[in-house]
């Protein structure tokens, strides 16, 4: 649900630079040069299956419709969340172009993501928090980092809402539940 286009594995690499294409092509085939059992570098096996490529191609062919659907969902969320004083919808500036990857809202002064996330889950609305700050991972505690950041505030106040193949009634329901919380 979190990708605009997906193949289920990997992705597509596109370029019009022949030298870069040859390098990437070799790298994704274990460093293969084209000469049997001759390799020019340590590479990996990043090739897609034909089925995955077909799934991705189908989405590329429908990419304009997929983007338009996401734009429409954004407009609906905006319509139903505009009057809230505690909830801010992400803004799209006129001089930028959004990929409409996800919809993130800010719940001003929220102290803990889980308090909202669990209440929405009781309404059958699955959400996810903003990314956990580096300070929140036990295995990264030894890394030097600035402890005076807004990262926990962002983690607790910002929430990813459902944003994939949902209709206006569902968006209206989500916004109503969120506003009530």
N, C-alpha and C positions, 0 to 999 in steps of 0.2 A: 504494500500500500504506500510505501514511501518513495517510490520511483515514478517519474513521469513516464518513462519508457523502460521496460525491463525484458530481459531474455531468460531470466531464471538462473543464468550463470554468466558471469563476465559481461562484456559489452562490445561495442564496436569502436574501432580506431579509424578515423578518416583523415586523410591528408592529400595534398596535391604535390608534396615534396618527395620525389622518387628516391632520393638517398635515405631520407628518414623512413620511408615505407620499407625499403630493403632491410634496413637495420632492425626495425620493429618486427618485420616478418621473420627474420632470422632468429631474433630473440625469443619470439613466441613459439618457435619450433626447435627448442633446445640448442639454439645457436647454429643450426644447419645452414650450410652454404649452397646446397644444391648438388654438390659432389657427394656421392654415396659415402656415408660414415665419416664425413669431414665436417668439423665444426669450427667456427671462427671465434666463439666465445662460450662462456657458461650461460645457458639460457634456461627457459622454462617451457612448460607445455600449457600455453594459454589459448589454445584453439577452441573454438565453439563447436558444438555438435550442429549438424544440419537442422535438427528440430529447433534448437535454441535460436539459431540464426533466422529461421523462418518466422518464429514468434516475434523476434525483434523487427524484422523487415515489415511484418504486418502492422506493427505499431508505428514504425517510421512513416508508412504510407497513410496512417490515420493521425499523425502527430498534430496536425492543425485542429482536428476535431477534439482530440484529447486536451489540448491547451485551451481551447474555447470552453470546454466543459469545466475545467478548473477555474477559468476566469469567471464563469457564471456562478460557481459555488462561492468564490470569494465575494462577489457582489451580493449574494444572498446573505452570507454571514455579516457583511457590512450593513445591510438593510436591517437585520434583526438585532445587531449589537450596538448600533449608533447611539441609542439613548442611555446606555449604561454609563454611570459615572465611575465605577470601579474597574470596568473592563475596557482595555484599549486594543483595538485591532491593528495589526501591522499596516503601515502605510506604504503605498507604492508611489514614489515620486514620479512626476511627469517626465523627468529626464533619464529615467531608468526603465528597464524592461524586466519584468518579473518572470521567473520560470514557473511560478505557482507550484513550487515543490511541495509545500505544506502550508497549513494555515496555523499561525502562532498568535495567541492573544496574551496580553499582559493583564494580570489581576493585581492591581495596585495594592501594595502593602501586605500581600499574602505572605505568611510566615513559613509555610511548608507546603510543597507541591502535593504531598500525599493527602493532606486534608481535603483538597479539592478533587484530586484524582480518585480517591476512594468514594467520595460522594457521587461523582459522575458515574463511576462503575456500578453503583447501586441503581442508577437509572439506565443501565445497559449501554453506557457511553464509554468507549475505550479511548484513553488519551495517553500521552507520554510526556514526560517532563523535558524541559530544556536540558541540554547536556550537563552532566555532573562536572563540577570543577575538578581540576587536577588534584586539589587538596583532599578531595573526597575518596580517592582511591588508595587503599592501604598499600598496594604494591608500588605506589609512586611517592609515598611519604618521604623517602630519602632524597628526592630531587629538590633542588633549591627552587623556591617559588615565592612570589610575593603574596603574603597573607592578607594584605590590605587591598583586596579587589572587590568588585561588585559581583563576582561570579556566583556566590551563593544566593544573593538577592535575585539575580537573573534566573538561576535554577529554580527558585521557589515561586517567582512571580510570573514566569512565562510558561505556557502550556501549549502543546501541539493538540489541535482538535482534529476529529475525523475529517478527511479531505479527499475522499476517493469514491466516485460513483455513488453519491448520495443525492437525494432529491430535496426539493424545497421543504416539504413537510418534515423530513428528518432534520434538516438544518434548523428549522424553526423550533423543533423539539429540543435540540441540543442547546440552542441559545436560550430558550426558556429555562431549562434545567440549570444552566450555568448562571444565569441571572438570579435565579432563586437561591442558589448556593451563596 
